[in-house]
Amino acid sequence: MKSLDLGRYLNGRNDPEDVLPTLAAEDLAALADALFSHLDTMDPEFGAQAWYDSVVDEISRRAASPSDATGVA
């Protein structure tokens, strides 16, 4: 996921609780990876940790309920 794509999540007005359930499993994994890399920089954007925590929660929720593993979209 490119920085520009990550900015769409971090700088947008969308709530992670609304967005994350709609993502396909591959997109959710890519977002988790991009956020993890972003948090490892010297100056991560405000809100990145909250988004990352929400992504981890969504991945855990899907793992507990395999029927939801592909997302709603």
C-alpha positions in Angstrom: 0.0 0.0 0.0 1.4 3.3 -1.0 1.8 6.3 1.4 -0.9 8.1 -0.6 -3.3 5.2 0.0 -2.5 5.1 3.7 -3.2 8.8 3.9 -6.7 8.2 2.6 -7.4 6.3 5.8 -5.4 8.4 8.2 -6.5 11.8 6.9 -10.1 10.9 5.9 -13.2 11.4 7.9 -14.0 7.6 8.0 -14.2 5.7 11.2 -12.2 2.5 11.3 -15.2 0.7 12.8 -17.2 1.5 9.6 -14.4 0.9 7.0 -12.5 -2.2 8.2 -15.4 -4.7 8.1 -16.0 -3.8 4.5 -12.4 -4.6 3.4 -11.4 -7.9 1.8 -9.0 -10.0 3.8 -6.1 -9.2 1.4 -6.8 -5.4 1.7 -7.0 -5.6 5.5 -3.7 -7.4 5.6 -2.1 -4.9 3.3 -3.4 -2.0 5.5 -2.1 -3.7 8.6 1.3 -4.1 7.0 1.4 -0.4 5.8 0.3 0.9 9.2 2.9 -1.2 11.0 5.6 0.1 8.7 4.3 3.7 9.1 4.4 3.4 12.9 8.1 2.3 12.6 9.0 5.7 11.2 10.4 8.7 13.1 7.2 10.7 12.8 4.0 8.6 12.3 0.9 10.6 11.7 -1.6 11.2 14.5 -4.2 8.5 14.5 -2.0 5.8 13.0 -1.8 3.8 16.2 -5.6 3.9 16.7 -6.1 2.6 13.1 -3.5 -0.1 13.6 -5.2 -1.2 16.8 -8.6 -1.3 15.0 -7.1 -3.4 12.2 -5.6 -5.9 14.6 -9.0 -6.1 16.4 -10.7 -6.7 13.0 -8.3 -9.4 12.0 -8.8 -11.1 15.4 -12.5 -10.9 15.1 -12.4 -12.5 11.7 -10.1 -15.3 12.9 -12.6 -16.0 15.6 -15.4 -16.1 13.1 -14.1 -17.6 9.8 -17.3 -17.0 8.0 -16.5 -13.3 8.1 -13.0 -13.7 6.8 -13.6 -12.1 3.4 -15.2 -8.9 4.6 -18.6 -7.5 3.6 -17.7 -5.8 0.4 
